[in-house]
Amino acid sequence: MPVQIGSVTHSFDEPTGLLSDCHRRVEMFIAALEQVADVSDRELTADTRRSLDLALRYFREAAPKHTADEEISLFPRLRGISDEELQSALARLDELESDHRWAEPLHATAERLGTKCLQERQLSTGDAKEFRGAVHRLHEMYRRHIEVEDREVFPVAKKLLSEQAKSEIANEMKERRGLNAIATVQLK
C-alpha cells in the first residue's frame, strides 16, 4: 500500500486553505497507520514498511508544524477579532488545542511501536493490540477535530482575517518550513 503525499490545492496566499490541505494529508497518513496496525502482528511487506515509515515521518516532522500553524499563528489572531459570527468558532479553539495535547502520548505510542515494527518487521500480539488502539483513538479524534476546523473555524477565519493577518500567517508558515530562507537564497 504505497503512500503518496498528493497535491496541494492552495498556495500560501490562502493559509486556511493550506491548513485544510494538510488535513487531507493527516487523513491519508492516519488511514495508512490504521492499515499497518491491522497487520502489525504479521511480517510486513516492503510496501507496508514504506507506508509505515512515511506515516511515522509525517506525524513526527510535518504534523507539529501544522499544530504550530494553528496554535501560534491562526488561533491567537482569531481570538483578537471581535465579531459575532466568529464567536461559535472561538468557543471551539480551547477544545481544539486540548485535542493537540491529548494526542501527544498516543503519537508517542504510535511512534515507539511503529519504529519497533519497522525494526523487527512485526509486533508481538500485545504490542500490535496497543498500536491498533493508539492509532484508532487518534483516527477518531482527528475525524472530529478536522471536521470542526474545516467546517467551523477555517471558513470564518478566511472571511474575517485581514489580508495583513493572512500574509503574516503565511510568512510564519513558510518560516516553519524553512521556505523564507530558500526564497532569500534564490533571489541573490
N, C-alpha and C positions, 0 to 999 in steps of 0.2 A: 504494500500500500504506500507508494511514493507520495510525499507531501510536496505540494508546490505552494509558494508564497502567494501567488495570484497577483492581480493587477491592482494598482492604486487608482482610484477614480477621481480623487480630489487632489488639489495642489495645496501648498502652504498658504495660498490666498484664502482658503476655506478651512481653517483649523478644526472646526467642529466636524466637517466632512472627513478630514483625515483621521480624527479620533474614531469616527464611525467605521471608516475603512479598517482601522486597527481592530475593531470589534469583530469584523469578518475573519481576521486572522486568528483572534482568540478562539472564536468558534471552531475554526478549522483545526487548530492545534489541540484544543481540548478534545475534539472528536478523535483525533489521531491518538491521543493518550488513552482514551477510552477503548479504542480498538486494540491497542497494545496491551492494556490492562487485562482485557478479556482472554488473552493468550499468553500472559506473562509467566504462567506456571509450566509452559512448554518451551522447547528451544525455539528461539526467534529466528525467522528467516532474515536474510540480508536486507530485504526491503523493509521489514518491520523494524529492524535495528536502526536503519537510516531514518525512518519516520519518528521513532522514539528519540533519537539523537537531535533531530531538528526541532521537535516539540519541546524537549527539555531546554535546548538552547534558546528558543524563542521566549519561554517563560522566565528563564534566568537573565537574559540580556535585554530583550526588547520590552517585555511587559512592564518592568519597573520604570522605564521611560514614559510609557503611556500613563501609568499611575501618577508620575510627577507632572505630566502634562495637565492632568485633571486637577490634582490637589495643589499644585504650586502656581500653575498658570491660569487655568479656567475658573475653578471654583471660587478663589478669592475675588476675582473680578466680578463674578456674578453676585457674590454677597455684597459688593459695593454698589449695585444698581438698585434703585428704589422704583419698582414697577409692580403694579397689581398682578399683571399677567405672569410675572416671574415667581410670585410667592409660592405657588404649588411646587414648582421645581426646586426652589430654595429649601423647602421643607424636607426634601429628599437627600440633600447633599451630605448631611451628617451620617445618614444610613449608608450612602454610597462609600464614604470614607471608612466607615466601620467595616464594610464588606472587604475593603482592601486589607485591613488589619486581620480580620477573621481568616482570610485566605492564606496569609503568610505561613502558618505552620503546616497547612495542607500542601502548599507548594514545596515546602522543605521536605515533607514526607515523600511527595512525588519525585522530587529531585534525588533524594537519597536512594529510594528503591528503584527508580528508573535507571540511575547510574549503576547500581548493583546489577540490575538486569542486563545492562549493556556489557558489563564486565564478565558476568557469569553466564550470559546468554539465556538465562531463565531464572525465575524466582522460586523459592520454596512455596508450598501451598499457603502457609501463613503469611509470608511476605506478599504474595500475589493478592491475597484477600485484603490486606492492608492497603496495598497500592490501588486496587479497584475501588475501595471505599473512599480513599482520599480523592481520587480522580472523579468519582461520581458526585461527591459533595461539591467539588469545585465546579463541575459542569452545571449542577443545579443552581448554584449561586450565580455563576456567570450568565446563565439564561435569564434570570430575573434582573440582575444588575444591568445587563446590556439593554434589556427592554426599557427599563426606567430611563437610562441615559439617552438611548436613541429616540424614544417616543416623547419624553417629557423635558429633559434637560437640554439636549443639543438643539432642537428646533427653536426653543425660546432664546437660547444663547445666540444662535445665528442671527436671529431677528433683532435682539436688543443690544448686543455688544457693538460698540462704536468701531469704525474702521481702524482707528488707532489701537484700540484694545485687541482687535483681531490680529493686527500687524505685530503687536508686542508678543501675543501668544505664539504666533507663527515663528517669530525670531527666537523665542525661548525654546520652542520645539526643535528648531534647526540646531540650536546651540547644544541641546542634549544629545543630539545625534552627530555632532561634530561637523555639521554641514556649513556653518558660517565660516569656519576656518578653511574649508575646502574652497568655498567661493572666493575668499580673500586671496588664497594662493593662486587660483586660476586667473584672477584679474591682474596679477603682477606680471 
